Amino acid sequence: MSTEADAPADTPGGAPGRRLHPNTPATVHPHADRPRRPAPRPAGPPADLPAFPPGAAIAACVAFVLIGALQALYGPAIPALRDEFDLGPTGAGLALSAHFAGALLGVLAGAALRRRRPDRLLLAISCLAMAAGAAAFGLAGSWPLALGAVFVLGLGFGGIDYGLNVMVAAGFGRRGPAMLNILNAHFGLGAIAGPALLGALGANHYPVVFVGCAVACVLIVPPLLAVRDTATDTAVPARAGEGAPRAAAVLMAAFVTLYILHVGIETGVGGWEPTHLEALGYSTSTAAGATAGFWLAMTVGRFLVAPISLRLSPRVVVLGSCAAMTGFLFLAAVPILAPYAYLGVGLAIAPIFPTGLAWLAERVPGSASAAAWVIAASMIGGIAFPPLLGAVFEVSAAAGSIPLLLGALSIVCLAAAVGCARIAPDVGSRVGRRGGGRS
């Protein structure tokens, strides 16, 4: 005759069918009632699967053509915007301010979203935000509505700029620096093609161009959904002494300084090169052509440095570029050399932004937040430096001071790059990963 003690019972370990001794008290597993934690987000794609399938890689390049075009279209569209909405120069300039304000927020929001959700979700949301903003801007019936649309466009712009840069840096391994340069070269292609298209159609047709860009943003969403998760924000200080957090802060300060200054120099040259060349006696057409050559040199330089970055480390490329940029800026103070020196500045500055991100990924493995801060810092440099240079020019009343001032800033930029090189190895040895990931 069976008793309760003879009945099958689950053991504390959960194995069914084992019999407990009659005098053994029943126990409950100490973790039985705790809710299960969700599985952690994968740190990267499986080794045999690329983070960017071919279709996704092409869509990423198209996305950068689009953000380059959209950013560059505001300037050529300003005459039509002023006529349509009865704006003064300051009011029309608010479009670029709204764009960069949205982009700054888009970078920081993108970093927060990427820590919690799959990479493809950030890319899809950003593309759709750009599409909505570009279409609304093209069809806006009032200036306040147009500014709101530009802000939404900027949000998507920042998300794409941040998201694709950090995903490519993490997803292509040793080829990351080369792919980052190719990706950012497509930004330059868009910045050249967008204004050229609007110039051919006429400024009054800006709504058609913006709506066309909106349609293209929607069309690249499906291939971007194939992007696989790359790296999570897993960089944490290891137990290597109390100096690690301070060294990490100094390293980040050096990278932020590098990005603020080199992007400030980039926009400073683009904005003030014509003024400098005309003051030296060059014609307006020559000055405009030389400035277009500067932006073209930046684009070509990124394509050219891609194979070089497969053989040289990001540290060597960034340090060499900063040194060359400094030299060419001082050469631009020589009147007969100025137009050609600015071309050299464009070639030299080209690799710094993309290759610096690859360098940051090496020094702070898995830290997407670090990339967010330096990309946001680069936008601050692009916003703040052109008007600051203008104020200095008004005080000095000497156009010849422009390349000298930019050259002085470039020396500080080079010093920041040297700081990154000297600090980074110590910090890198103290940084560990909890979740793996690829850098």
C-alpha positions, -999 to +999 in steps of 0.1 A: +000+000+000+015+033-010+019+064+012+024+101+005+061+097+011+062+070-016+046+093-042+069+108-067+080+143-057+102+170-072+135+175-056+148+210-046+169+209-077+138+204-098+144+167-110+110+150-112+103+114-101+128+112-072+114+101-038+120+121-007+127+104+026+095+106+048+113+127+074+130+150+049+112+184+050+101+198+016+122+228+005+117+254-021+145+264-044+158+298-033+154+313-068+121+296-077+099+327-073+123+353-087+113+366-122+137+356-149+158+384-163+155+390-200+183+376-220+210+402-226+212+418-260+237+400-283+270+418-284+275+413-321+266+391-351+278+355-352+313+352-366+301+337-399+275+364-405+285+399-416+270+428-397+262+445-430+250+422-458+257+437-493+223+453-496+226+469-462+261+482-469+248+499-501+218+514-483+242+528-456+262+546-483+230+559-499+219+571-464+251+591-461+246+606-496+212+617-484+223+633-452+251+651-470+227+664-496+200+675-470+225+694-449+240+712-480+206+721-495+197+748-469+222+773-483+211+772-519+174+772-509+177+804-487+169+829-515+136+810-523+128+806-486+133+844-480+109+852-509+083+826-499+082+833-462+093+870-463+124+863-441+155+884-433+189+868-433+187+860-396+153+843-399+165+822-428+196+812-409+174+796-382+169+767-405+205+755-401+203+762-363+171+741-360+188+713-381+218+711-359+198+714-327+178+684-338+209+665-349+226+670-315+195+656-298+193+628-324+229+617-316+223+615-278+189+599-282+203+574-307+230+564-282+203+558-255+181+538-279+209+517-292+217+505-256+182+490-253+170+481-287+184+465-319+206+485-342+181+482-371+154+499-351+175+530-346+183+531-383+146+526-393+133+553-369+160+578-380+153+573-417+116+577-412+122+608-391+143+623-419+117+614-445+089+630-424+110+661-418+121+665-454+087+661-468+071+684-442+098+711-449+092+709-487+054+712-483+053+736-453+029+765-456+044+786-428+078+793-415+072+780-379+060+747-394+090+746-417+114+751-387+096+723-368+100+700-399+138+709-400+141+700-363+125+666-370+148+661-400+178+669-378+167+643-353+169+616-380+201+631-394+218+628-360+205+592-355+218+581-389+251+600-385+258+584-351+243+550-357+260+541-390+293+554-379+295+533-347+279+503-363+304+503-392+333+509-368+322+478-348+308+456-375+338+455-400+366+446-376+400+454-391+384+469-421+365+494-400+388+524-407+386+518-444+349+514-444+343+544-423+363+565-447+343+552-477+310+557-458+319+594-449+331+600-485+295+594-496+285+623-473+307+645-494+292+631-526+258+641-514+270+676-502+283+682-538+253+666-557+225+681-537+233+718-543+243+710-579+208+694-585+190+723-569+211+747-590+201+729-622+164+729-613+163+764-597+161+774-561+123+777-563+121+740-569+135+731-535+102+714-524+107+689-552+142+681-541+133+677-504+103+655-511+125+634-534+150+630-506+121+620-483+110+592-507+146+580-509+148+578-471+118+556-470+131+533-498+164+525-479+146+514-447+140+477-458+176+470-467+188+487-435+166+464-415+190+436-425+218+452-404+227+428-375+235+440-340+271+450-336+285+460-302+268+470-270+280+497-246+301+473-226+333+492-218+338+493-181+369+500-160+386+469-148+401+466-114+433+482-123+437+509-096+422+542-089+439+560-118+418+543-145+386+565-142+408+597-142+428+585-172+396+576-191+382+611-184+414+627-198+413+604-228+377+614-236+386+651-231+414+647-256+391+631-282+363+657-277+389+685-281+402+668-313+367+666-328+355+701-318+386+717-332+390+697-365+354+701-374+356+738-364+386+742-387+367+723-415+337+746-414+359+776-408+378+770-441+346+763-460+330+794-447+359+819-448+382+807-476+364+828-502+367+859-480+404+853-475+412+846-512+392+877-524+411+898-499+444+885-514+432+898-549+417+866-564+385+870-583+352+859-569+349+830-593+384+818-585+376+820-548+344+801-552+361+775-573+389+770-548+363+766-520+344+740-541+378+723-546+384+722-508+351+702-503+359+680-533+394+673-519+378+662-486+356+637-505+384+624-527+408+622-497+385+598-479+383+575-508+421+576-512+429+569-476+406+539-474+433+514-488+460+532-468+441+527-436+442+489-442+480+491-438+485+519-413+469+521-378+443+548-371+467+565-347+493+570-375+466+582-400+451+607-375+484+621-363+498+624-398+466+641-410+466+667-382+503+675-388+497+679-426+466+700-419+486+724-397+513+727-423+489+735-452+470+761-432+502+781-426+511+777-462+477+793-470+490+825-455+514+828-485+493+846-512+506+828-543+502+794-526+468+800-509+444+783-533+465+752-536+472+751-499+435+750-492+432+719-515+459+704-493+440+712-462+410+694-477+430+663-484+447+663-450+415+669-429+395+642-448+405+611-428+404+626-393+366+623-386+361+587-398+395+573-388+393+590-354+361+571-347+379+538-355+407+549-332+383+556-305+367+522-309+401+506-304+409+526-273+375+523-257+363+489-269+325+485-270+317+520-258+291+535-281+285+564-256+320+576-262+313+579-299+281+597-292+299+624-272+326+630-298+301+631-327+280+656-307+312+676-300+319+677-337+285+693-343+292+719-316+325+728-334+307+732-367+281+755-352+303+776-330+335+782-349+324+800-381+307+829-362+336+831-337+360+834-366+338+861-381+340+880-348+378+878-348+379+889-384+358+920-376+381+929-347+413+924-366+400+937-399+427+916-416+416+887-439+452+875-439+447+865-402+422+838-412+447+810-421+470+820-392+442+817-367+430+784-381+467+772-381+469+781-344+438+761-337+452+732-358+483+732-335+460+726-305+442+700-325+475+682-332+483+684-295+450+668-286+457+640-311+491+635-295+473+633-261+450+606-275+480+586-286+499+589-253+469+583-229+450+557-249+473+527-245+471+529-206+434+533-207+429+506-233+447+481-210+423+489-182+392+486-202+373+453-202+343+439-218+314+422-201+296+412-233+321+406-260+314+426-291+337+435-320+357+467-324 
